Amino acid sequence: MTEADFASRCNSHRGYLLRVAVLQLRDNDLAEDIVQDTLVAALQGAQGFSGRSSLKTWLTGILKHKIVDAIRRKTREPAFASLDEECQIEDFDALFDDSGHWENPPADWGDPESQFSRAQFFDIMQFCLDKLPPNTARVFMMREVMELESNEICKELSITSTNLWVILYRARMALRQCLEQNWFAQPGRNA
């Protein structure tokens, strides 16, 4: 593959990378810079791409490190006017019985590893993430995708560990529901 072909393939993922960066950084200009840095790093390290993972996955890994670095460098406080509203956990009380067990257990998701490997799954996952409230999605991505430690997230967002737990719980429950409705409940998906 020529350098121009590789550059073109990398650039085809710019939109996805930009959505992830904007969601995390809440700054369109900074997100664009981070994506640009990611693509430059990918082109400079093209020989490091072995093809064992998809190009999108490889680029996302580079982006993840660039975003983590940017978050750690930020000195200003992010705006979280509606964060307390997203921390309401009572909405999910009806999902559990008096002993704390599921009223309706989660659907059988089949073999998650094989489901996860499908490209379509990532599209549905992105759709579900886009449906989350912005601050909830940001916290979920910081913890589960960027793999930041809880104390780093709490410090960055000026929230308590209890608020973090509630936000992550809410995100996971909403993602579960969205995935069950839009992916796992579809005919033939559990096979």
Summary of the structure (lengths in Angstrom):
residues: 191
radius of gyration: 18.5
end to end distance: 35.8
largest distance: 62.0
contacts: 495
relative contact order: 0.12
helix: 69%
strand: 1%
